[in-house]
Amino acid sequence: MKTRKLNGCLLWLFVLALVVAAGLWATFESYKDYYAHVRPPVTGGTGENDRAAFLAAYSHSEPERVFLEGEECVLHFGHVPDRWSTRIVLPSGPPAYVFDRFGRLKKWFPDTGEGDFEAWYRTAARSPAAPEPHAESAQP
């Protein structure tokens, strides 16, 4: 009797391990699929990420002026792909792409709803500080 009960418990443990492994695999594959679809587009033969390739893929994106390390840049938001992976990954915002004035990709965020993007956006979206007027030039 004890052997039969032990075999039944081992079978359930094996089934549980299979379910957990399948869930982990599905999660890993969905992240891989999601990141493959929000990764910045690459220009033909150059292998570089640039704004022209991005605009060809995301022509609906409206640019927003931001500053990255004191340099004026352009921020574009992509779109969350309508794929099976977004049912598992559940992104909380669209991807974002930052290009410098020459059109080179400087930074990108796969998900803008939380985490790194919010902290970055609070500082980058502000204009650089205007220089303080000199005391001598303020006098008549």
C-alpha positions in Angstrom: 0.0 0.0 0.0 2.7 2.5 0.9 4.5 1.8 -2.4 1.4 2.6 -4.4 0.8 5.8 -2.4 4.5 6.8 -2.9 4.2 6.2 -6.6 1.0 8.3 -6.8 2.8 11.2 -5.0 5.8 10.9 -7.3 3.6 11.0 -10.4 1.9 14.2 -9.2 5.3 15.7 -8.4 6.4 14.8 -11.9 3.3 16.3 -13.5 3.7 19.5 -11.4 7.4 19.8 -12.5 6.3 19.5 -16.1 3.7 22.2 -15.7 6.2 24.6 -14.1 8.8 23.8 -16.8 6.2 24.5 -19.5 5.2 27.8 -17.9 8.9 28.9 -17.6 9.5 28.0 -21.2 6.4 29.8 -22.4 7.4 32.9 -20.4 11.0 32.8 -21.8 9.7 32.4 -25.4 7.2 35.2 -25.0 9.9 37.6 -23.8 12.1 36.6 -26.7 9.3 37.2 -29.2 8.3 40.5 -27.7 11.8 41.9 -27.6 12.4 40.7 -31.2 9.4 42.8 -32.3 10.2 46.0 -30.4 14.0 46.0 -31.0 14.9 49.1 -33.1 14.8 48.5 -36.8 18.2 48.2 -38.6 19.2 50.0 -41.8 19.8 47.7 -44.7 23.5 46.9 -45.2 25.0 49.2 -42.6 23.7 47.3 -39.6 23.1 50.5 -37.7 19.9 51.6 -36.0 18.9 55.0 -37.4 15.9 57.2 -37.5 15.2 56.6 -41.2 14.8 52.9 -40.6 12.6 53.6 -37.6 10.4 56.0 -39.5 10.0 53.5 -42.3 8.7 51.0 -39.8 6.8 53.4 -37.5 5.6 56.2 -39.7 2.8 57.1 -37.4 5.1 58.1 -34.5 5.1 61.8 -33.6 8.5 63.1 -32.5 9.1 64.8 -29.1 12.1 67.0 -28.3 14.2 65.8 -25.3 17.7 66.3 -24.0 20.1 63.4 -23.4 23.2 64.5 -21.5 22.7 68.1 -22.6 22.3 67.1 -26.3 19.1 67.8 -28.1 17.5 64.5 -29.2 14.2 63.2 -30.7 12.1 60.8 -28.8 9.7 58.5 -30.7 7.2 56.0 -29.2 6.6 52.8 -31.0 3.6 50.5 -30.6 3.0 47.4 -28.6 2.8 44.6 -31.2 -0.4 42.6 -31.3 1.2 39.2 -30.8 0.7 36.2 -28.6 3.7 37.2 -26.6 2.0 40.4 -25.3 -0.6 38.2 -23.6 2.1 36.8 -21.4 4.6 39.6 -21.1 2.0 42.3 -20.5 4.0 45.4 -21.3 2.7 48.5 -19.4 3.6 50.9 -22.2 4.9 51.2 -25.7 8.6 51.0 -26.6 10.5 54.3 -26.9 13.5 55.2 -29.1 15.8 58.2 -28.7 17.8 59.5 -31.7 20.4 62.2 -31.8 20.3 65.1 -34.2 22.2 63.0 -36.8 19.5 60.3 -36.7 21.6 57.8 -34.7 19.9 55.7 -32.1 21.2 56.8 -28.7 18.9 54.8 -26.3 15.8 52.7 -26.4 13.3 51.3 -23.9 11.3 48.1 -24.6 8.6 49.2 -22.1 7.8 52.8 -21.1 5.2 52.1 -18.5 7.5 51.6 -15.5 11.0 51.3 -14.4 14.0 52.9 -16.1 12.0 54.9 -18.6 10.0 56.9 -16.1 13.2 58.0 -14.2 15.0 58.8 -17.4 12.0 60.7 -18.9 11.6 63.0 -15.8 15.2 64.2 -16.3 15.6 64.0 -20.0 12.4 65.7 -21.0 13.4 69.0 -19.3 15.2 71.6 -21.3 18.8 72.3 -20.4 19.1 75.2 -17.9 19.5 78.6 -19.5 22.8 80.3 -18.5 22.6 82.6 -15.6 22.9 86.3 -16.6 26.1 88.0 -15.5 25.8 90.6 -12.8 27.7 93.2 -14.9 25.4 92.9 -17.9 22.3 93.4 -15.7 23.5 96.9 -14.6 22.6 99.9 -16.8 
